[in-house]
Amino acid sequence: MTVAEPALSSAPVPPLAARARVIGGSPVRDILAVTARPEVVNFAGGLPAPELFDAEGIAAAYQAVLAEQPGRALQYSTTEGEPVLREALAARTRARGLPTAADDILVTTGSQQALSLLATALLEPGDTVLVEEPCYLAALQAFGFAGARIVAVPGDADGVDPRALEELVVRERPKLFYTVPTFQNPTGRTLPAARRAAVADVAARRGVWIVEDDPYGELRFEGERMPWIASFPGAADRTVLLGSFSKVMAPGLRLGWLRAPEGLRRACAVAKQAADLHTPTVNQLAAARYLADRDLDAHVARVAAAYRERRDAMLAGLPDALPEGSVWERPAGGMFLWAALPAGYDTTALLPRVVGHDVAYVPGAPFYAGTPDRSTLRLCFVTQTPREIGEGLRRLGEGLREGLREGLREGLREG
């Protein structure tokens, strides 16, 4: 006779860290997962146009690197980054008016990693971070994971208000102020030079770090290039400048960098050692070879010309797509256009109806650290051709009208 063994009791595993339970995923990534069908005209993602990638030039750079120095390309590298790439990045930065040496640069796995490294190096749980209102979503995630208290700085169509910034610095005693001053994500706004100087002055007088994120600055359609905040008097020892190849070369390379004062840069390098040891060697060497063999500036000029045509197509179609009384901003470059429906409309509640018409946008609410304006939305105008943009806006108009007819107005909003 066989006696059954008693069932073993199973104790629960320890819970996730509090930050993992509290900080949600990216709403943009969630929308992209839902709208991945090829028939959807997707204005939601910040995706560069793949047909404009210099695939031939990038492939040639990889082939040359792997043919000429395969052992180095496939080997571990230094945490700070390949010297040849760091020097090339420093040279490009110097050419744009900011004195920079190769040793001032830390190569990162996309500029998003730079935000995570800075959060690790600078922030203790409970520290205060000031951000623009609205703000780049993934920055809110990075600072939230670090346990920061995030406070929004008021602004207007020209960007952050330096006087409001100073008042909040005095009152809140933040560790840092995070800004995307050129063609901002999500609004497309550009901070004027006078305000940049004022922001630098606040940081110098009041003692706060500035994290200046510049992934879109080279995608200018019109007007003169704005100087980096890092170049203004008083900002040199307290400004971190972030850059990326994602929007000007290809996002799949996952190559970004930060330029920072020595002590902070070294702390970020230690944090990077704990995160991934170093950014892939072959990608760094291929990017350096591309910069040596090709004219990246000429390529960016071609991309910007195409993006300008797409921006203009979106601007031309918005009056028929959005409800009467809507307003929107005209970006001078970058990838995004910010719009607001009349007061009382909720773009989060309207989105499912719009997706039903095979088109998508990002509701504005998740971009706010404070009380959101639920009438807002972000549209990316670079991924589709002008003809596809026209069709997408036609669908957007139909979806919004259907949603509004069904009463998705204030009082029935979701979230």
Secondary structure, DSSP 8 states (H G I E B T S, - for coil): -----------------HHHHHS---HHHHHHHHT-STT-EE-SS----GGGS-HHHHHHHHHHHHHH-HHHHTS---TT--HHHHHHHHHHHHHTT----GGGEEEESHHHHHHHHHHHHH--TT-EEEEESS--HHHHHHHHHTT-EEEEE-EETTEE-HHHHHHHHHHH--SEEEE--SS-TTT-----HHHHHHHHHHHHHHT-EEEEE-SSTT-B-SS-----GGGSTT-TTTEEEEEESTTTT-GGG--EEEE--HHHHHHHHHHHHHHTSSS-HHHHHHHHHHHHHS-HHHHHHHHHHHHHHHHHHHHHHHHHHS-TT-EE---SBSSEEEEE-STTB-HHHHHHHHHTTTEE-EESGGG-SSS--TTEEEEE-SSS-HHHHHHHHHHHHHHHHHHHHTT-BTTS---
